[in-house]
Amino acid sequence: MRTHPTAPPSARRTGGMRWLGWAVAALACLAVFGLYTASDFMVMVADQLWSCF
């Protein structure tokens, strides 16, 4: 979505915030998927989860 150069600053800021939100979401997904490669970490998380029950 492009904004017109004479659009108010709040309209221009919205596009930047949307891009930033997508970037943060993508980094969070990469971090979670990266943790799946650390099998020791996943075993520890599973053990802690099961100890709650």
C-alpha positions as CSV (number, residue, x, y, z in Angstrom):
1,M,0.0,0.0,0.0
2,R,1.6,3.3,-1.1
3,T,0.7,6.6,0.5
4,H,0.6,9.8,-1.3
5,P,3.6,12.2,-0.6
6,T,1.2,14.8,0.7
7,A,-0.5,12.3,3.1
8,P,-0.5,13.2,6.8
9,P,2.4,11.7,8.8
10,S,0.1,9.2,10.6
11,A,-0.8,7.6,7.2
12,R,2.9,7.3,6.3
13,R,3.8,5.9,9.7
14,T,1.2,3.1,9.4
15,G,3.0,1.5,6.5
16,G,6.3,1.5,8.4
17,M,4.6,0.0,11.5
18,R,3.1,-2.7,9.3
19,W,6.5,-3.6,7.8
20,L,8.0,-3.6,11.3
21,G,5.3,-5.9,12.6
22,W,5.9,-8.4,9.8
23,A,9.6,-8.2,10.4
24,V,9.2,-9.0,14.1
25,A,6.8,-11.8,13.4
26,A,9.2,-13.3,10.8
27,L,12.1,-13.1,13.3
28,A,10.1,-14.7,16.0
29,C,9.1,-17.6,13.7
30,L,12.8,-18.1,12.7
31,A,13.8,-18.2,16.4
32,V,11.2,-20.8,17.2
33,F,12.1,-22.9,14.2
34,G,15.8,-22.5,15.1
35,L,15.1,-23.9,18.6
36,Y,13.6,-27.1,17.1
37,T,17.1,-27.9,15.8
38,A,18.4,-27.9,19.4
39,S,17.2,-31.3,20.5
40,D,18.4,-30.9,24.1
41,F,16.4,-27.7,24.5
42,M,13.3,-29.3,23.2
43,V,13.7,-32.3,25.6
44,M,14.1,-29.9,28.5
45,V,11.0,-28.0,27.5
46,A,9.0,-31.2,27.2
47,D,10.2,-32.4,30.6
48,Q,9.2,-29.1,32.2
49,L,5.8,-29.2,30.5
50,W,5.1,-32.8,31.7
51,S,6.3,-31.9,35.3
52,C,3.3,-29.5,35.5
53,F,0.8,-32.4,35.3
